[in-house]
Each structure stands twice: as C-alpha cells, then as structure tokens.
Amino acid sequence: MIVVGAGVFGAWTATHLRRMGKRVVLVDQMGPANARASSGGESRMARGTYGRDEIYTRMALASLEEWKRLSERSALPLFHRHGVLFCFQEMIDYARDSIAVHERLNLPLEQLDTAALRARWPQMNFDGISFGLFEPEFGGLMARRSVEELVARFVAGGGEYVVAHAAPGADGHTVELDGASRNAAAIVYACGPWLPKVFPEMLGDRIFVTRQEVAFIAPPDGDDSFEASHLPGWADFNGGDLYYGFPSLEGRGFKIARDTHGAVFDPDTGDRRISEDGAALLRTFADRRFPALAGRPFTEFRVCQYENSSNGDFLIDRHPTMEGAYLLGGGSGHGFKHGPEVGRMMAELVANGTAPDARFSLATKATVHHRTVL
Ligand SMILES: Cc1cc2nc3c(=O)[nH]c(=O)nc-3n(C[C@H](O)[C@H](O)[C@H](O)COP(=O)(O)OP(=O)(O)OC[C@H]3O[C@@H](n4cnc5c(N)ncnc54)[C@H](O)[C@@H]3O)c2cc1C
C-alpha cells in the first residue's frame, strides 16, 4: 500500500496500516512535517472542547491516548499537559454544548467565573470575560517533532519511506513517483493543502486553502508566568473573532494566532512573510489580554495554511471513480490533534472497507465555504 503525504494524517495512516501487518510505502515530496506542510508548525493544541460536535471530542480523547504513548517513548516530550482554557464574553451555545458533552462523557471540564479566573491566572487580563472553561487533561503537541518521530518509528518498524513527488497514475492502483510508475493495492492521497492540486477537478472547489499567521513573543526575562507550568493553552472567542495561543514551550516564546480564515493561499508559492496588519492585530490582542507582554519583542513569525473543507469536517473517503485510490484531508485548522484517530479510520477503510462516519465523506463536502465546526 502507498500513502502519499507524510503530514500528520498520512503518517498516522501509514502507522496504522503497518500495525495491521501491511506492506506500506510512505511518500513525501519534501519530508515529514516540512516547512510548507500544515503539520510543520512548532506546536498544535489538543483539546476536547468542540461545542455540539461530540464526534470530535471523542476523537480527540482517543487520539490523546496515542499521543501520550508516543510521547512517553520518545526521547524528548511530544505532549505538554498544560491544560486548555476557553474564555467567553457571554454564555453561548458552544459553551453550553461543550459542558453537556463533557458531562455525558464524564470528562473533566472546570467552569470558572471571572474572580476565579483572575485568581488562578494573574498574568491574564480577564476584562470583558464572564467565564472560562478549563480542560486540565489536554495541552500542546510538539507538532513537527511528533510527525518526525512517528515516521522514524514507522521506518524502524519495517515501513518504507520515499522522497518523491507523486501524481495519480492511469488508474487508482498506479501512482507516478517522480515520473516512475508504481502500483499498489491501495493508494491513499493524504496531501493536505495540496489535495486540490492533485485532484483539481474534484477538490479544486471543495478544499479552501487559507493563509494563517502565527507569532511568538518573548516573555519578560526571569518571569516564569508564561511557562507551561503556570499558563495553559488558551482560546478567546473574542466576540466571534477567535484568538488562541500557547505558553512558552521549551523556551520558544509565547505563541499567539488568530483563527479567522485568511486570504486564499497557495502552499507552493504563497508569501510566508507576516503581514503588517496581521502582526499589529496579534500585538494588540496580546498586549490587551497579557499586559506583561506589552512592548516585549516578537521573536518569530510563521505563515502556514489551513486546508478547510466547506464546514470544517474532515475528508476520509474512497476516490469516487478510481477504484483503489483514497482521499484524506480537510484538516480545517483543527486536524492535528485527531491524527491518530483519522489515520485509524482511513486504515480501516482501506484494509477492511469499514466506512467512517458519513460526515467525513466526499459527498458531504460542499463548494460553499461556510465553517460550522469550531
Ligand atoms: C497555523 C496553524 C495552526 C493550527 N493549529 C492547530 C491546533 O492548534 N490544533 C490542531 O489540532 N490542528 C491545528 N492545525 C491544523 C493541523 O495542523 C492540520 O489539520 C494538519 O496538520 C493537516 O495535516 P495533513 O497531514 O492533512 O497535511 P500536511 O501536514 O500539509 O501534509 C501533507 C503532506 O503531503 C505532501 N504532499 C502533498 N502533495 C504531494 C505530492 N504530490 N507528492 C508527494 N507529497 C505530497 C506534503 O509535502 C506534506 O508533507 C493548525 C494549522 C495551522 C496551519
């Protein structure tokens, strides 16, 4: 079997197929979690809070067990359990539904009023926040390192890894690797933001690739209140214009990003320099919510891309006409944490024909970009 794409989705699919005893070749044009891949960032948040979309809470939970196992076996940590705090201006359905789902699944979720938030995280300014939801079991995944570790283990466990550009061949069982044909019983295309280029007619108007900007800020020298031991990962609904960020993991600095979908972006040619407007927005938000960061220098910027499906649901399906070919992607800015479960679902579809939930089907992917999964 061949898996094209060594991002988090492809790497976990290859891993699960190997666990099933299959011969697997994992192919990537640039390397596992490379600089242009969506999985190529420093860190990604793992959380179970998903409003009414319980399916993702369950997937995040199951995936977290895999991530923790991988982290325990890795020389350096892959998962930092610093917890995740959601801040709300007012009670909204998303919060109400998240509380109900966590109660149903018996998952810890602390509800804190403004006074409790202020007492617990004095480095944050909670003006305008009426309450918070805190998930203590979740936290940050060291994204690039995790995928590299996974691929190294895949190879150590007998998998084959090949660097090549792949293009679909004449049929679903053939793929062209740098122009040379290779056949396999199944070929999974886990090409992230490149999927619309690999299958332009089918996915060109169903996967919306958007530019997303990330910044790191140096906390005050000698101040440990921005370390993972003192600050959780956080997300602020901010009246619908959501910002999120991480404590300073491994000395990299406080990380902040805006979740609102940016402009259309080409993963090959897009300009990966931060925009002045984007940097200013991140600065303003950081200064307001984290007063001690005011005036502290930016230490790094990253421009990455989300590969959004119409509503934020993943794509895990067979190719509709090329028997033997499979489509995997649509991570939509929240896929990383789910890599283990997404990979398991794809591997079970390939190996046993077990179809995942209908919301992951190609048929549900519309051509109008209207996000509903948050
Ligand atoms: C800024 C940012 C913040 C995010 N934050 C979070 C978060 O906090 N939590 C979370 O869970 N998720 C988050 N995400 C989303 C998550 O990172 C993605 O959903 C996930 O990484 C997608 O993985 P993938 O394997 O589908 O794609 P990718 O990681 O892009 O992997 C695709 C791979 O396919 C290869 N490829 C493509 N075409 C070809 C070809 N023709 N031949 C050979 N190889 C090919 C590429 O080189 C690449 O390595 C974030 C994303 C971004 C951009």
The ligand as an SDF file (V2000), in Angstrom:
LIG
                    3D

 53 58  0  0  0  0  0  0  0  0999 V2000
   -1.3110   27.9220   11.8290 C   0  0  0  0  0  0  0  0  0  0  0  0
   -1.9880   26.6200   12.0840 C   0  0  0  0  0  0  0  0  0  0  0  0
   -2.4220   26.3190   13.3570 C   0  0  0  0  0  0  0  0  0  0  0  0
   -3.0740   25.1130   13.6110 C   0  0  0  0  0  0  0  0  0  0  0  0
   -3.4250   24.8260   14.8860 N   0  0  0  0  0  0  0  0  0  0  0  0
   -3.9440   23.6120   15.1780 C   0  0  0  0  0  0  0  0  0  0  0  0
   -4.1700   23.2560   16.5360 C   0  0  0  0  0  0  0  0  0  0  0  0
   -3.9050   24.0430   17.4440 O   0  0  0  0  0  0  0  0  0  0  0  0
   -4.6820   22.0280   16.7880 N   0  0  0  0  0  0  0  0  0  0  0  0
   -4.9640   21.1440   15.7980 C   0  0  0  0  0  0  0  0  0  0  0  0
   -5.4310   20.0460   16.0980 O   0  0  0  0  0  0  0  0  0  0  0  0
   -4.7520   21.4460   14.4850 N   0  0  0  0  0  0  0  0  0  0  0  0
   -4.2410   22.6590   14.1660 C   0  0  0  0  0  0  0  0  0  0  0  0
   -3.9730   22.9980   12.8680 N   0  0  0  0  0  0  0  0  0  0  0  0
   -4.3820   22.0820   11.7860 C   0  0  0  0  0  0  0  0  0  0  0  0
   -3.4260   20.9540   11.5420 C   0  0  0  0  0  0  0  0  0  0  0  0
   -2.1050   21.3960   11.6330 O   0  0  0  0  0  0  0  0  0  0  0  0
   -3.7330   20.3490   10.1650 C   0  0  0  0  0  0  0  0  0  0  0  0
   -5.1040   19.9930   10.1100 O   0  0  0  0  0  0  0  0  0  0  0  0
   -2.9040   19.1020    9.8960 C   0  0  0  0  0  0  0  0  0  0  0  0
   -1.5320   19.3480   10.1450 O   0  0  0  0  0  0  0  0  0  0  0  0
   -3.0970   18.6570    8.4570 C   0  0  0  0  0  0  0  0  0  0  0  0
   -2.2420   17.5630    8.2200 O   0  0  0  0  0  0  0  0  0  0  0  0
   -2.1750   16.8470    6.8080 P   0  0  0  0  0  0  0  0  0  0  0  0
   -1.3810   15.6230    7.0130 O   0  0  0  0  0  0  0  0  0  0  0  0
   -3.5300   16.7240    6.2230 O   0  0  0  0  0  0  0  0  0  0  0  0
   -1.4310   17.9020    5.8460 O   0  0  0  0  0  0  0  0  0  0  0  0
    0.1140   18.3140    5.7600 P   0  0  0  0  0  0  0  0  0  0  0  0
    0.7410   18.3640    7.0840 O   0  0  0  0  0  0  0  0  0  0  0  0
    0.1870   19.5410    4.9190 O   0  0  0  0  0  0  0  0  0  0  0  0
    0.7880   17.1160    5.0000 O   0  0  0  0  0  0  0  0  0  0  0  0
    0.6120   16.9010    3.6200 C   0  0  0  0  0  0  0  0  0  0  0  0
    1.8980   16.3410    3.0800 C   0  0  0  0  0  0  0  0  0  0  0  0
    1.6800   15.8910    1.7520 O   0  0  0  0  0  0  0  0  0  0  0  0
    2.8420   16.1400    0.9990 C   0  0  0  0  0  0  0  0  0  0  0  0
    2.4340   16.1900   -0.4050 N   0  0  0  0  0  0  0  0  0  0  0  0
    1.4930   16.9860   -0.9340 C   0  0  0  0  0  0  0  0  0  0  0  0
    1.3690   16.7520   -2.2460 N   0  0  0  0  0  0  0  0  0  0  0  0
    2.2570   15.7920   -2.5510 C   0  0  0  0  0  0  0  0  0  0  0  0
    2.6110   15.1350   -3.7540 C   0  0  0  0  0  0  0  0  0  0  0  0
    2.0060   15.4090   -4.9160 N   0  0  0  0  0  0  0  0  0  0  0  0
    3.6000   14.2090   -3.7170 N   0  0  0  0  0  0  0  0  0  0  0  0
    4.2370   13.9130   -2.5580 C   0  0  0  0  0  0  0  0  0  0  0  0
    3.9280   14.5040   -1.3800 N   0  0  0  0  0  0  0  0  0  0  0  0
    2.9570   15.4290   -1.3810 C   0  0  0  0  0  0  0  0  0  0  0  0
    3.3500   17.4700    1.5400 C   0  0  0  0  0  0  0  0  0  0  0  0
    4.7300   17.6640    1.2870 O   0  0  0  0  0  0  0  0  0  0  0  0
    3.0210   17.3600    3.0210 C   0  0  0  0  0  0  0  0  0  0  0  0
    4.1220   16.8900    3.7630 O   0  0  0  0  0  0  0  0  0  0  0  0
   -3.3120   24.2030   12.5640 C   0  0  0  0  0  0  0  0  0  0  0  0
   -2.8900   24.5060   11.2690 C   0  0  0  0  0  0  0  0  0  0  0  0
   -2.2210   25.6950   11.0320 C   0  0  0  0  0  0  0  0  0  0  0  0
   -1.7660   26.0000    9.6440 C   0  0  0  0  0  0  0  0  0  0  0  0
  1  2  1  0
  2  3  1  0
  2 52  2  0
  3  4  2  0
  4  5  1  0
  4 50  1  0
  5  6  2  0
  6  7  1  0
  6 13  1  0
  7  8  2  0
  7  9  1  0
  9 10  1  0
 10 11  2  0
 10 12  1  0
 12 13  2  0
 13 14  1  0
 14 15  1  0
 14 50  1  0
 15 16  1  0
 16 17  1  0
 16 18  1  0
 18 19  1  0
 18 20  1  0
 20 21  1  0
 20 22  1  0
 22 23  1  0
 23 24  1  0
 24 25  2  0
 24 26  1  0
 24 27  1  0
 27 28  1  0
 28 29  2  0
 28 30  1  0
 28 31  1  0
 31 32  1  0
 32 33  1  0
 33 34  1  0
 33 48  1  0
 34 35  1  0
 35 36  1  0
 35 46  1  0
 36 37  1  0
 36 45  1  0
 37 38  2  0
 38 39  1  0
 39 40  1  0
 39 45  2  0
 40 41  1  0
 40 42  2  0
 42 43  1  0
 43 44  2  0
 44 45  1  0
 46 47  1  0
 46 48  1  0
 48 49  1  0
 50 51  2  0
 51 52  1  0
 52 53  1  0
M  END
$$$$
